[in-house]
Amino acid sequence: MPYLSILQKYWGYSDFRGIQREVIESIGAGRDTLALMPTGGGKSITFQVPALAREGVCIVFTPLISLMKDQVEALKRHGIKAAFINSHMEHEEVIAVLESCIFGAYKFLYISPERLSSKVFLEKLRRIKVSFITVDEAHCICQWGYDFRPSYLEIARIREFFPEKPILALTATATPKVIDDIQRELQFHERNVLQMSFERKNLAYIVRREDSIFDGILRALEEIPGSCIIYTRSRRKTYELAGQLNELGYAATYYHAGLPGLKKSENQERWRRGEVRIMVATSAFGMGIDKPDVRLVLHADIPDSIEAYFQEAGRAGRDGVLSCAILLTDGKERQIASRRLSQQFPTLDYVRSVYEFLCCFLGIAVGDGMNVTREFNLDSFCRTYGYFPTSLVGALDLLDKAGYIEYRDEDDASSRLRINVSRDELFRALFPSEERLVLSVLRHYGGIFVDYVYIDEDLLMGETGLTADNIYQAFLRLGMLKLISYIPRKHMPYVTFRRRRVDKEEVVIPHGVYEERRQHYEERAEAMLRYIEENSDECRSRMLLRYFGEEAEQDCGICDVCCRKNAQPLPEDEKEALRQHILAQLCEGPRNAYELDLAGFSPNLLEEVIDRMRALGEISFDGPLLSAKLT
């Protein structure tokens, strides 16, 4: 079937957009292809359409288990057979999925790169008729990149089994050096890069200096209506900030990697449906979200890199309507960046001590532990050994990248359910609202009257229309009646030991994992700081594009720099007159900016004059109130 017919049949779109057609035709011609498509560019279409046009199974490598589930469910809704394999599936389930792929039951198989370390998996894999291989988030293969994952280096092994099958690598952000690294590490037969412009003509990039970040958030929310994401680095700050905003009458919810899966799904759905306006989140939120009408992305903390900032900011305005990405700063960014560096790269002695205590905490003896996986209660570990979580996670990350452990901090466990009574007895005890839930369970999960089965609450939510809490409470009630046995899924980090335990003095962190990555981290952080602190008249969009090796044809015209340059110059005497007018009013006492009498003056002049007065130390903010600093 022609590519366009497939697009129209399954997705209902009349035509491809951007470079989608070029990428599809390239992979369809059997060429290794690297596609650079910014956030919202429609990457999934570029492998899903050609896979449906070819015989065999498309193997999709992706780093996030939650993203696997979302994409598989989305394909199923379109009537496309797809499956995933994650680390919390039983061995028998994994084998069943692989056998189904061998017999052609699926068109897509989503897996994490870690699967390539399993001999059983590789033996089954070589028997699958593969159409081609897709590597999502391909920048993760770059060892010094901003989101390096060691397991991605193993993906090239798949070429041993399918040397003639093309690889499609996809990423939203990559510098010229990363582009070269991706093609080299994936052993491309020839250089082949297809790239959309990173330019977002409808997105206004703005940097704002604020005395109070919270006041800056409120100011932005008042100025720009519509759906909003606020990014912060701290899990604790996500729910604290959401709570503060709710108290002030803003509808807000929150999201971070440590939330239980059901809570994540429920909060995300409420925001996606527009029941709440604001999502306060860490960087864990965003991949795979399908909400094109986000009007504002606010950064309340400075990202570590331009790559991370660009990807998160790019979640605004995917529908092409004018939207804003505002980065708030209070002038302490260099101090913060220095602290983050020491947390991300603690001393090597610190890392070795963490390794020793980790082995003791998880009961791994010297010489033992190869491929052993343990639940890891990070809070308990910190309390036991007196560690701070941020530096501890930095040490675990280094041990991960050095090959000693694999540290996973993602909610990828599944709930388990068993029915303890007969079908008739169960249905007699059900409330009417619970009947469609139990029918859905029986439709999807066989053997549930005999033993525990893993269930997917997200699937049940989509099919029944119930909320995550509805499902949880229903299963809880039936469990209390002893009609079922229900074990809810939980969020718990996992540690897998990739080598036998050694003495801490024998722990070696390679130069490439520590010194080189530290240097590149500093370079990326410095580029981010320059973007914030740059006082030139260069357009923000131009600055970002140049970082990714692209030159803009013209200024964007909508960022804060362009707006400042394009503003009509006003006579200095008028600015001075307004300054004196404001001081005279503030001498009578503090007041809100909107309460100032501006009779005879242009309102457009107020912000510039107040910013100048604040910089000169003539006025100060106390929350929303302006006060004069009288001498």
LUMMIDREN-374173 format. One record per residue (C-alpha): residue in three letters; residue number from 1; x, y, z. Coordinates in steps of 0.02 Angstrom, whole numbers, plus 50000, padded with zeros to 5 digits. Example, Ala and Ser with C-alpha at 12.3 -4.5 7.8 and 13.67 -1.06 7.14 Angstrom:
BEGIN
 residu num    xx    yy    zz
    ALA   1 50615 49775 50390
    SER   2 50684 49947 50357
***
This chain:
BEGIN
 residu num    xx    yy    zz
    MET   1 50000 50000 50000
    PRO   2 50070 50174 49958
    TYR   3 50134 50275 50105
    LEU   4 50003 50412 50090
    SER   5 49861 50284 50087
    ILE   6 49929 50208 50248
    LEU   7 49937 50379 50330
    GLN   8 49759 50418 50280
    LYS   9 49690 50246 50327
    TYR  10 49764 50234 50502
    TRP  11 49789 50414 50556
    GLY  12 49667 50511 50448
    TYR  13 49794 50642 50394
    SER  14 49780 50708 50215
    ASP  15 49967 50727 50189
    PHE  16 50138 50717 50270
    ARG  17 50220 50870 50346
    GLY  18 50397 50932 50365
    ILE  19 50523 50800 50314
    GLN  20 50413 50651 50357
    ARG  21 50397 50594 50176
    GLU  22 50585 50610 50144
    VAL  23 50626 50506 50298
    ILE  24 50496 50373 50253
    GLU  25 50559 50359 50075
    SER  26 50740 50350 50134
    ILE  27 50709 50206 50255
    GLY  28 50593 50126 50126
    ALA  29 50739 50125 50004
    GLY  30 50841 50027 50132
    ARG  31 50958 50169 50181
    ASP  32 51021 50199 50357
    THR  33 50943 50365 50405
    LEU  34 50966 50492 50544
    ALA  35 50815 50607 50559
    LEU  36 50825 50765 50663
    MET  37 50650 50826 50699
    PRO  38 50613 50951 50837
    THR  39 50486 50914 50975
    GLY  40 50314 50900 50897
    GLY  41 50383 50862 50724
    GLY  42 50292 50696 50706
    LYS  43 50437 50574 50727
    SER  44 50331 50420 50761
    ILE  45 50247 50431 50590
    THR  46 50418 50415 50506
    PHE  47 50440 50235 50563
    GLN  48 50261 50180 50589
    VAL  49 50206 50213 50410
    PRO  50 50351 50124 50320
    ALA  51 50341 49979 50444
    LEU  52 50159 49950 50393
    ALA  53 50212 49952 50210
    ARG  54 50347 49818 50234
    GLU  55 50343 49637 50283
    GLY  56 50404 49591 50455
    VAL  57 50419 49670 50627
    CYS  58 50491 49843 50660
    ILE  59 50605 49835 50814
    VAL  60 50595 50000 50910
    PHE  61 50726 50042 51041
    THR  62 50669 50172 51166
    PRO  63 50738 50220 51338
    LEU  64 50574 50248 51430
    ILE  65 50459 50108 51480
    SER  66 50314 50230 51504
    LEU  67 50338 50291 51325
    MET  68 50335 50111 51262
    LYS  69 50167 50083 51344
    ASP  70 50094 50245 51277
    GLN  71 50149 50212 51098
    VAL  72 50091 50031 51098
    GLU  73 49920 50081 51165
    ALA  74 49908 50219 51035
    LEU  75 49947 50096 50895
    LYS  76 49818 49974 50961
    ARG  77 49686 50111 50958
    HIS  78 49722 50129 50772
    GLY  79 49698 49943 50747
    ILE  80 49885 49906 50730
    LYS  81 49961 49755 50817
    ALA  82 50105 49806 50931
    ALA  83 50189 49743 51088
    PHE  84 50325 49791 51210
    ILE  85 50443 49699 51325
    ASN  86 50497 49777 51489
    SER  87 50601 49721 51636
    HIS  88 50454 49680 51748
    MET  89 50371 49553 51636
    GLU  90 50381 49372 51686
    HIS  91 50498 49262 51585
    GLU  92 50351 49167 51512
    GLU  93 50269 49330 51455
    VAL  94 50429 49386 51369
    ILE  95 50446 49220 51279
    ALA  96 50262 49226 51227
    VAL  97 50284 49400 51150
    LEU  98 50443 49348 51058
    GLU  99 50361 49189 50993
    SER 100 50214 49292 50931
    CYS 101 50336 49405 50839
    ILE 102 50420 49254 50760
    PHE 103 50250 49198 50694
    GLY 104 50210 49373 50629
    ALA 105 50075 49421 50755
    TYR 106 50143 49598 50780
    LYS 107 50206 49738 50668
    PHE 108 50300 49830 50806
    LEU 109 50403 49771 50953
    TYR 110 50460 49905 51076
    ILE 111 50608 49860 51186
    SER 112 50741 49944 51291
    PRO 113 50923 49926 51237
    GLU 114 50961 49829 51398
    ARG 115 50870 49680 51321
    LEU 116 51021 49651 51208
    SER 117 51118 49583 51357
    SER 118 50999 49433 51368
    LYS 119 51057 49277 51274
    VAL 120 50879 49209 51271
    PHE 121 50816 49369 51194
    LEU 122 50952 49371 51061
    GLU 123 50917 49190 51015
    LYS 124 50733 49228 50990
    LEU 125 50770 49393 50903
    ARG 126 50873 49314 50765
    ARG 127 50720 49208 50716
    ILE 128 50607 49360 50694
    LYS 129 50576 49426 50518
    VAL 130 50629 49606 50546
    SER 131 50579 49748 50428
    PHE 132 50701 49877 50498
    ILE 133 50766 49945 50663
    THR 134 50715 50110 50741
    VAL 135 50818 50196 50876
    ASP 136 50718 50331 50965
    GLU 137 50806 50466 51068
    ALA 138 50963 50421 50972
    HIS 139 51066 50558 51057
    CYS 140 51074 50441 51208
    ILE 141 51212 50346 51117
    CYS 142 51334 50492 51130
    GLN 143 51449 50457 51279
    TRP 144 51478 50639 51322
    GLY 145 51304 50699 51273
    TYR 146 51175 50772 51390
    ASP 147 51075 50611 51410
    PHE 148 51200 50470 51383
    ARG 149 51139 50292 51417
    PRO 150 51275 50158 51411
    SER 151 51153 50025 51351
    TYR 152 51131 50122 51188
    LEU 153 51309 50075 51141
    GLU 154 51251 49894 51127
    ILE 155 51121 49930 50992
    ALA 156 51247 49911 50851
    ARG 157 51260 49726 50899
    ILE 158 51093 49698 50814
    ARG 159 51179 49725 50647
    GLU 160 51265 49557 50671
    PHE 161 51094 49474 50655
    PHE 162 51019 49587 50521
    PRO 163 51164 49660 50422
    GLU 164 51054 49711 50275
    LYS 165 50915 49791 50375
    PRO 166 50921 49982 50384
    ILE 167 50924 50081 50545
    LEU 168 50818 50236 50571
    ALA 169 50889 50346 50710
    LEU 170 50777 50484 50779
    THR 171 50813 50631 50892
    ALA 172 50744 50804 50926
    THR 173 50905 50888 50981
    ALA 174 51082 50859 50920
    THR 175 51234 50967 50892
    PRO 176 51344 50933 50738
    LYS 177 51464 50829 50844
    VAL 178 51322 50722 50913
    ILE 179 51257 50696 50736
    ASP 180 51425 50623 50686
    ASP 181 51435 50515 50843
    ILE 182 51262 50438 50816
    GLN 183 51305 50381 50640
    ARG 184 51474 50312 50692
    GLU 185 51409 50217 50844
    LEU 186 51264 50141 50746
    GLN 187 51384 50091 50607
    PHE 188 51291 50180 50467
    HIS 189 51338 50110 50296
    GLU 190 51340 50287 50229
    ARG 191 51314 50461 50300
    ASN 192 51131 50507 50281
    VAL 193 51056 50648 50383
    LEU 194 50884 50723 50354
    GLN 195 50851 50875 50460
    MET 196 50705 50990 50489
    SER 197 50745 51167 50535
    PHE 198 50749 51188 50723
    GLU 199 50668 51358 50699
    ARG 200 50499 51381 50784
    LYS 201 50425 51538 50708
    ASN 202 50275 51538 50824
    LEU 203 50375 51519 50985
    ALA 204 50436 51673 51078
    TYR 205 50592 51637 51182
    ILE 206 50602 51754 51331
    VAL 207 50727 51772 51474
    ARG 208 50667 51872 51625
    ARG 209 50766 51930 51774
    GLU 210 50655 51928 51929
    ASP 211 50687 51971 52112
    SER 212 50561 51835 52155
    ILE 213 50541 51683 52042
    PHE 214 50368 51651 52113
    ASP 215 50312 51828 52073
    GLY 216 50382 51804 51899
    ILE 217 50277 51648 51879
    LEU 218 50119 51740 51932
    ARG 219 50160 51883 51815
    ALA 220 50180 51765 51667
    LEU 221 50020 51671 51709
    GLU 222 49923 51834 51711
    GLU 223 49998 51894 51547
    ILE 224 49980 51734 51446
    PRO 225 49816 51636 51454
    GLY 226 49800 51453 51411
    SER 227 49878 51286 51455
    CYS 228 50046 51295 51542
    ILE 229 50193 51186 51595
    ILE 230 50308 51248 51734
    TYR 231 50474 51155 51743
    THR 232 50570 51143 51906
    ARG 233 50713 51029 51956
    SER 234 50650 50976 52127
    ARG 235 50518 50843 52153
    ARG 236 50469 50928 52315
    LYS 237 50446 51095 52227
    THR 238 50325 51019 52101
    TYR 239 50190 50985 52231
    GLU 240 50234 51135 52339
    LEU 241 50220 51255 52193
    ALA 242 50062 51172 52128
    GLY 243 49988 51191 52303
    GLN 244 50034 51376 52311
    LEU 245 49955 51408 52142
    ASN 246 49796 51315 52190
    GLU 247 49781 51421 52347
    LEU 248 49787 51577 52237
    GLY 249 49648 51511 52126
    TYR 250 49751 51437 51984
    ALA 251 49706 51259 51936
    ALA 252 49870 51162 51947
    THR 253 49933 50985 51965
    TYR 254 50107 50908 51970
    TYR 255 50216 50769 51900
    HIS 256 50385 50691 51938
    ALA 257 50470 50523 51914
    GLY 258 50441 50468 52093
    LEU 259 50251 50473 52084
    PRO 260 50156 50308 52080
    GLY 261 50107 50262 51903
    LEU 262 49921 50285 51934
    LYS 263 49948 50458 52005
    LYS 264 50057 50506 51857
    SER 265 49925 50449 51734
    GLU 266 49784 50535 51826
    ASN 267 49875 50702 51844
    GLN 268 49931 50700 51663
    GLU 269 49757 50659 51600
    ARG 270 49676 50798 51702
    TRP 271 49798 50922 51627
    ARG 272 49785 50851 51451
    ARG 273 49594 50863 51454
    GLY 274 49603 51042 51517
    GLU 275 49528 51007 51688
    VAL 276 49679 51096 51761
    ARG 277 49774 51234 51673
    ILE 278 49949 51211 51745
    MET 279 50066 51061 51755
    VAL 280 50212 51088 51874
    ALA 281 50341 50956 51832
    THR 282 50520 50898 51831
    SER 283 50606 50853 51668
    ALA 284 50528 50679 51684
    PHE 285 50369 50754 51608
    GLY 286 50350 50784 51424
    MET 287 50405 50638 51314
    GLY 288 50257 50574 51216
    ILE 289 50130 50702 51280
    ASP 290 49997 50740 51153
    LYS 291 49938 50917 51190
    PRO 292 49967 51038 51047
    ASP 293 49887 51191 51127
    VAL 294 50014 51226 51266
    ARG 295 50029 51415 51265
    LEU 296 50163 51440 51396
    VAL 297 50315 51343 51455
    LEU 298 50396 51421 51609
    HIS 299 50565 51372 51678
    ALA 300 50576 51412 51863
    ASP 301 50750 51334 51871
    ILE 302 50892 51344 51747
    PRO 303 50913 51185 51642
    ASP 304 51084 51102 51633
    SER 305 51101 51124 51445
    ILE 306 51030 51210 51293
    GLU 307 50981 51038 51226
    ALA 308 50870 51006 51378
    TYR 309 50799 51183 51376
    PHE 310 50761 51178 51189
    GLN 311 50669 51013 51203
    GLU 312 50565 51067 51353
    ALA 313 50527 51241 51285
    GLY 314 50476 51160 51120
    ARG 315 50324 51081 51202
    ALA 316 50236 51248 51185
    GLY 317 50137 51293 51030
    ARG 318 50143 51130 50934
    ASP 319 49982 51182 50846
    GLY 320 50072 51329 50764
    VAL 321 49985 51464 50867
    LEU 322 50093 51598 50948
    SER 323 50158 51535 51115
    CYS 324 50291 51582 51242
    ALA 325 50440 51497 51324
    ILE 326 50494 51602 51472
    LEU 327 50651 51565 51571
    LEU 328 50654 51650 51742
    THR 329 50816 51695 51829
    ASP 330 50859 51786 51989
    GLY 331 51044 51812 51954
    LYS 332 51105 51662 52056
    GLU 333 51126 51546 51908
    ARG 334 51317 51533 51913
    GLN 335 51315 51488 52097
    ILE 336 51181 51357 52062
    ALA 337 51277 51288 51912
    SER 338 51433 51265 52018
    ARG 339 51335 51170 52150
    ARG 340 51255 51058 52020
    LEU 341 51425 51015 51947
    SER 342 51487 50951 52116
    GLN 343 51326 50851 52137
    GLN 344 51333 50774 51963
    PHE 345 51518 50732 51980
    PRO 346 51560 50700 52164
    THR 347 51738 50651 52207
    LEU 348 51797 50478 52157
    ASP 349 51825 50432 52340
    TYR 350 51643 50476 52371
    VAL 351 51588 50366 52224
    ARG 352 51691 50218 52288
    SER 353 51616 50236 52462
    VAL 354 51441 50238 52389
    TYR 355 51481 50077 52295
    GLU 356 51541 49990 52453
    PHE 357 51392 50044 52559
    LEU 358 51272 50001 52417
    CYS 359 51338 49822 52411
    CYS 360 51322 49806 52600
    PHE 361 51147 49883 52600
    LEU 362 51087 49762 52466
    GLY 363 51176 49610 52537
    ILE 364 51303 49581 52398
    ALA 365 51462 49492 52455
    VAL 366 51633 49517 52376
    GLY 367 51643 49406 52223
    ASP 368 51453 49389 52209
    GLY 369 51312 49491 52129
    MET 370 51334 49465 51942
    ASN 371 51165 49511 51859
    VAL 372 51077 49517 52028
    THR 373 50935 49644 52038
    ARG 374 50875 49720 52201
    GLU 375 50744 49847 52249
    PHE 376 50833 50001 52313
    ASN 377 50751 50114 52442
    LEU 378 50848 50274 52414
    ASP 379 50774 50365 52564
    SER 380 50817 50223 52682
    PHE 381 50994 50214 52612
    CYS 382 51018 50401 52639
    ARG 383 50957 50389 52818
    THR 384 51066 50238 52855
    TYR 385 51229 50308 52787
    GLY 386 51201 50495 52800
    TYR 387 51200 50537 52614
    PHE 388 51110 50680 52526
    PRO 389 51002 50617 52381
    THR 390 51068 50734 52246
    SER 391 51251 50689 52264
    LEU 392 51206 50506 52293
    VAL 393 51112 50498 52128
    GLY 394 51263 50577 52043
    ALA 395 51374 50438 52112
    LEU 396 51250 50302 52060
    ASP 397 51245 50377 51885
    LEU 398 51435 50368 51873
    LEU 399 51437 50188 51933
    ASP 400 51303 50151 51804
    LYS 401 51401 50229 51662
    ALA 402 51562 50142 51719
    GLY 403 51474 49974 51702
    TYR 404 51467 49920 51886
    ILE 405 51279 49936 51908
    GLU 406 51122 49981 51814
    TYR 407 51019 50107 51911
    ARG 408 50836 50126 51860
    ASP 409 50723 50254 51939
    GLU 410 50566 50232 51835
    ASP 411 50396 50167 51883
    ASP 412 50394 50015 51772
    ALA 413 50317 49889 51890
    SER 414 50142 49823 51859
    SER 415 50001 49785 51979
    ARG 416 49953 49604 52009
    LEU 417 49779 49534 52028
    ARG 418 49701 49363 52066
    ILE 419 49516 49320 52082
    ASN 420 49485 49206 52232
    VAL 421 49303 49158 52202
    SER 422 49195 49096 52060
    ARG 423 49135 49216 51925
    ASP 424 48955 49208 51986
    GLU 425 49003 49242 52167
    LEU 426 49110 49390 52114
    PHE 427 48975 49470 52007
    ARG 428 48845 49455 52145
    ALA 429 48955 49565 52254
    LEU 430 48993 49700 52126
    PHE 431 48925 49877 52128
    PRO 432 48855 49928 51956
    SER 433 49003 50044 51926
    GLU 434 49123 49898 51955
    GLU 435 49045 49780 51828
    ARG 436 49124 49858 51674
    LEU 437 49293 49859 51763
    VAL 438 49285 49672 51802
    LEU 439 49222 49632 51627
    SER 440 49370 49726 51555
    VAL 441 49489 49629 51667
    LEU 442 49414 49461 51616
    ARG 443 49421 49510 51433
    HIS 444 49608 49546 51438
    TYR 445 49683 49429 51567
    GLY 446 49669 49240 51561
    GLY 447 49716 49125 51705
    ILE 448 49667 49256 51833
    PHE 449 49561 49131 51932
    VAL 450 49714 49019 51953
    ASP 451 49860 49135 51990
    TYR 452 49913 49317 51997
    VAL 453 49923 49408 51830
    TYR 454 50001 49575 51792
    ILE 455 49873 49706 51745
    ASP 456 49887 49877 51665
    GLU 457 49775 50006 51749
    ASP 458 49807 50131 51608
    LEU 459 49729 50008 51485
    LEU 460 49580 49982 51602
    MET 461 49559 50171 51623
    GLY 462 49553 50196 51435
    GLU 463 49427 50057 51408
    THR 464 49309 50090 51554
    GLY 465 49318 50279 51572
    LEU 466 49356 50259 51758
    THR 467 49490 50362 51844
    ALA 468 49645 50286 51920
    ASP 469 49574 50316 52093
    ASN 470 49407 50235 52045
    ILE 471 49499 50077 51993
    TYR 472 49610 50076 52146
    GLN 473 49464 50098 52266
    ALA 474 49361 49963 52178
    PHE 475 49502 49835 52188
    LEU 476 49536 49887 52368
    ARG 477 49354 49857 52418
    LEU 478 49348 49688 52332
    GLY 479 49512 49642 52415
    MET 480 49445 49684 52587
    LEU 481 49299 49566 52550
    LYS 482 49427 49429 52508
    LEU 483 49349 49412 52335
    ILE 484 49512 49458 52250
    SER 485 49695 49479 52297
    TYR 486 49765 49643 52235
    ILE 487 49946 49703 52244
    PRO 488 49956 49884 52180
    ARG 489 50107 49935 52080
    LYS 490 50231 50045 52168
    HIS 491 50374 50158 52125
    MET 492 50539 50087 52182
    PRO 493 50711 50114 52105
    TYR 494 50805 49957 52055
    VAL 495 50991 49918 52052
    THR 496 51061 49778 51944
    PHE 497 51242 49729 51972
    ARG 498 51331 49709 51805
    ARG 499 51492 49640 51881
    ARG 500 51538 49537 52030
    ARG 501 51570 49644 52183
    VAL 502 51749 49705 52204
    ASP 503 51834 49797 52348
    LYS 504 51806 49983 52339
    GLU 505 51991 50016 52306
    GLU 506 51971 49916 52144
    VAL 507 51828 50025 52079
    VAL 508 51890 50117 51924
    ILE 509 51791 50258 51844
    PRO 510 51865 50278 51668
    HIS 511 51929 50446 51609
    GLY 512 51793 50452 51477
    VAL 513 51656 50426 51606
    TYR 514 51719 50552 51733
    GLU 515 51845 50683 51673
    GLU 516 51784 50696 51493
    ARG 517 51600 50697 51538
    ARG 518 51631 50824 51675
    GLN 519 51718 50938 51550
    HIS 520 51576 50922 51424
    TYR 521 51448 50951 51562
    GLU 522 51537 51113 51608
    GLU 523 51540 51166 51425
    ARG 524 51353 51135 51405
    ALA 525 51315 51226 51568
    GLU 526 51423 51374 51513
    ALA 527 51328 51384 51348
    MET 528 51165 51389 51446
    LEU 529 51231 51526 51559
    ARG 530 51290 51630 51411
    TYR 531 51117 51616 51335
    ILE 532 51042 51685 51495
    GLU 533 51171 51819 51531
    GLU 534 51203 51879 51353
    ASN 535 51169 52066 51346
    SER 536 51194 52086 51158
    ASP 537 51057 52128 51035
    GLU 538 51059 51954 50959
    CYS 539 50891 51870 50933
    ARG 540 50861 51726 51055
    SER 541 50805 51610 50915
    ARG 542 50964 51647 50818
    MET 543 51069 51604 50972
    LEU 544 50982 51437 50995
    LEU 545 50989 51389 50812
    ARG 546 51175 51428 50801
    TYR 547 51207 51309 50946
    PHE 548 51132 51169 50840
    GLY 549 51234 51219 50688
    GLU 550 51095 51312 50597
    GLU 551 51098 51493 50538
    ALA 552 50932 51587 50539
    GLU 553 50889 51692 50387
    GLN 554 50815 51829 50494
    ASP 555 50774 51878 50673
    CYS 556 50618 51797 50747
    GLY 557 50540 51966 50789
    ILE 558 50448 51898 50943
    CYS 559 50581 51856 51075
    ASP 560 50620 51978 51216
    VAL 561 50776 52042 51126
    CYS 562 50683 52074 50963
    CYS 563 50538 52158 51052
    ARG 564 50659 52271 51145
    LYS 565 50749 52317 50984
    ASN 566 50587 52347 50889
    ALA 567 50508 52456 51024
    GLN 568 50490 52636 50974
    PRO 569 50623 52741 51060
    LEU 570 50548 52863 51185
    PRO 571 50623 53026 51240
    GLU 572 50734 53012 51393
    ASP 573 50648 53164 51471
    GLU 574 50482 53071 51466
    LYS 575 50561 52921 51553
    GLU 576 50636 53035 51684
    ALA 577 50470 53122 51708
    LEU 578 50384 52954 51737
    ARG 579 50522 52903 51857
    GLN 580 50494 53058 51963
    HIS 581 50306 53031 51952
    ILE 582 50323 52852 52019
    LEU 583 50440 52903 52160
    ALA 584 50319 53039 52215
    GLN 585 50179 52911 52230
    LEU 586 50286 52781 52320
    CYS 587 50337 52912 52449
    GLU 588 50158 52899 52509
    GLY 589 50179 52712 52538
    PRO 590 50199 52544 52446
    ARG 591 50076 52500 52310
    ASN 592 50047 52377 52169
    ALA 593 50113 52426 51997
    TYR 594 49936 52424 51926
    GLU 595 49881 52550 52060
    LEU 596 50005 52682 52001
    ASP 597 49929 52837 51923
    LEU 598 49995 52844 51745
    ALA 599 49888 52988 51683
    GLY 600 49980 53075 51541
    PHE 601 50107 52934 51518
    SER 602 50114 52785 51399
    PRO 603 50079 52619 51492
    ASN 604 50208 52538 51378
    LEU 605 50341 52643 51464
    LEU 606 50305 52579 51640
    GLU 607 50397 52412 51635
    GLU 608 50557 52486 51564
    VAL 609 50561 52628 51691
    ILE 610 50525 52513 51839
    ASP 611 50660 52391 51782
    ARG 612 50785 52534 51772
    MET 613 50734 52600 51944
    ARG 614 50752 52426 52019
    ALA 615 50924 52405 51940
    LEU 616 50977 52574 52015
    GLY 617 50915 52520 52186
    GLU 618 50783 52657 52195
    ILE 619 50638 52538 52222
    SER 620 50611 52361 52285
    PHE 621 50477 52227 52275
    ASP 622 50396 52149 52427
    GLY 623 50287 52018 52346
    PRO 624 50176 52114 52224
    LEU 625 50207 52282 52311
    LEU 626 50326 52417 52252
    SER 627 50418 52520 52383
    ALA 628 50537 52667 52368
    LYS 629 50709 52651 52446
    LEU 630 50721 52824 52526
    THR 631 50892 52892 52574
***
